[in-house]
Amino acid sequence: MRFAGPWSLPSLSKAEGRFVRLEPYDRDKHADALFDAVGRIDSLWHYMPSGPFGSTTEMADLLDAKQGQSLTHWITHVIFPLGGQTPIGMSSYMRLRPEVGSAEIGAIVFSPTAQRTAASSEAIMLMIRHLFEVDRYRRLEWKCDRTNSASRQAALRFGFQFEGTFRQDMVLKGRNRDTDWFSIIDSDWPALGEGYRRWLDEIDDGGQQQAPLSSYLAR
């Protein structure tokens, strides 16, 4: 089978859903408020290579250095509640491989009050949906520390399939990291996308879900 590549880099610019708005990271616009929301909280960065940060400048310098268009770079989006001006988190496209239509979603950090909410779920769904429906990518990856049960559960909740573990993959902050890999591929997307839509449609205006997302994603 011949594939129609290469693909363009992920093209998501601003995006809005029912509960959130995503904006491409801009140091001048976002650095101070993003640091205030998530930059200093140790627990949010425990499994990350960097952070927490001692200042806006330290966090912004790291994000600036990561922005780019290669395999080791990120395309970061800052997440706001719809109609709000105070960010609740960030998420990035990473491990960019447009030559084969593949990327990773990661560096996901939400403020404590935004975690496990319809808003945080919708933000990730918007990024996943755009990659498959607009950019027509073939593959999206999710990777996490094997001991990070919250990230593992989130990957499965969004419909990513577990692919395996890279044992002793990294040393982060003086600790061994075994890395679990998950993926969604383009043939998974139609059913997942419909499940996301139905789940979001049935959430009330206060953000209360009627049933767990998993009940809409039965394979």
N, C-alpha and C positions, 0 to 999 in steps of 0.2 A: 504494500500500500504506500502511495506517495503522499507526503504531507506538505501542506501549503505554507511553508515557512520561508524565511524567518519571520517572527512576529515583532511588532513594535513593543517598546517598553510600556508598562502599565500606564494608562492614560488618565486615570481618575483625577479630576480636578476637584472642584467643590461638589458636594453631594448632600442631599437632604432626604430624610425619611420622615416617619411620623413623630419620632421622638428626638432625633439627633441631626446635627449638621457636621460635615467633615470639611476641613480646609487643609490644603497643602501647608506643611510647616514653613513658617517664615520667622526667622529670628527676631526681627524688629517688632513684629505683630504679636508673637506668641510666647517668647522665651520667659518673660517675667511671670505671667499668669500660669504657664505650664509648670514652672518650677514651684510656684506656690501650691499648686494642686497636688503634685505627685513627687517632686524632686527630692524632698527631704525625708520621706517616709521609708525607713529601713526595710520593713517587711515587703514593700512593693518591689524591691530590687534584689532580694536575697538570691534568686536564681539567675540574675542577669550578670553579664561580664563586668558591667560598670554600675555605679550608683551604690547607695544614695549619694547625693551631691551636696557640697557645702555652700554653693552659691549659684545664682542664675548663670553667671558666666561659665562656671565649670560644666554645668549641664548643657548649656547652649553650644559651647565649644565642641563637646562630644557629638551632639546632634549635627552640627555643621560639618564636622569631619566625616560623618557617616553618609551624608546626602550625596548621591551620585548615580551613575548608570552602569556600574560593573557588578560582577558577581559578589563582591564584598561590600557593596554599598546598599543604602536604604532609600526608599521613597516614603517619607513619613507624613502622616496626616494627623492633625490635631482634632479632637472630638469635643463638640459642644452640645449641650442640650438645645433642642430646637427653640430658637428665639432668645437664647441666653448668650452672654458674652464671657462667661467664666468657663474655661475648659474643664472637662471631666476626665481626660485621658488622651492617649495617643496610640497609634498602631502603624505598622510599616509593612510595605512590600520589601522583601529581602531576597537574597540569593537569586538575583535577577538573571535569567537565562532565556532571553528572547529568541535566541537561535533555535531553541526547541520548544518554545511556548510554555515555559515553566517559571514559577516564582514561589516564594515562601511568604506567609503572613506571620509576623512576629514582632518582637519588641513591643508587646501589648501591655500597656500599663493604664489602669483605671484608678481613680481616687476611691478610697474605701466606701464612700456613700454611693458611688456609681456601680460598684461590683454587684453582679447577680441581679441586674435590672433589665427591663425591656430595652432601655436606651443603650446599654453596653452591648447587648446581644445584637440589636439592630445595626450598630456601627460596624461590627465585624461582618454581618450579613451584607451590608452595602458594599464593602470591599470585595467580598467573595463574589457577589453577583456581578459587579462591574468587570472583574477579571474574566469571567466566563462569558457573559452576555455581550459585552462591548469589545473587550480586547481579544476574545475568542481563544484564550489560552487553553492548553491541553491538560495542565497539571498545576495544582496548588498544594504546597507542603506546609506542614505544621511540625515543629520540632520542640522538644522540651527535655529538661532533666528528668530522668526516670523517677526520681523521688518527688517531683512536683505533681502531686496528685490533683491539685486544682486545674493545672494546665492539661493534664491527661484527660480529665473528665470533660473539660471544655471542648477539646478536640473531638472527642467522641460525640458529645452533645450536638455539635454543629454538623455531624455526619462524616467527619474525616475517618478514614479506615487505617487501623494500625498496620504498619508495614514491618516493624522490627526494631531492634535495639543495637546501636553502635556502642559496644562495651569499651570503657575507658577512653571515651572519645575526646575528652578535654580535661584540663585542670582549670577550674574557675575559683578565684578567691581562695586558693589553697586547698580546694576540695576536688575529689574526683567527680567527673560527670559522665554517667552513661546516658546516651541520648536516644530517646524514643522518637521514631519517625512515623508521621501520619500523612495521608494525602486524600485529596478529592481530585478525580480526573473528569474530563469533559463528559464522559458517558454517565457519570454519577449525577451530573448537575441538573438535568431536567426534573428529576424526582425531588432532589433536595431544594431546588429553587421554588417549586410548587409548595413544598412543605413549609419553607420559610414564609412564603406569601400568606398561606392559610393561617399560620401561627400568629403573624403580625396582625392580620385582619381581625382576629378574634380577641386581641388584647384591648381592654377598655381604655378610655382616655386617661385614666389615672395610672396606666402602666401595669395593671394587674392581668396576669395571664390566666386563661381559662383552663389550660392543660399544659403539661410539660412539652417542650419542643420535641422530645423524643417520640411522643405519640403521633406527631405529624410526619415523621421521617422513617416510618417502617419500610424496610427494604423488601 
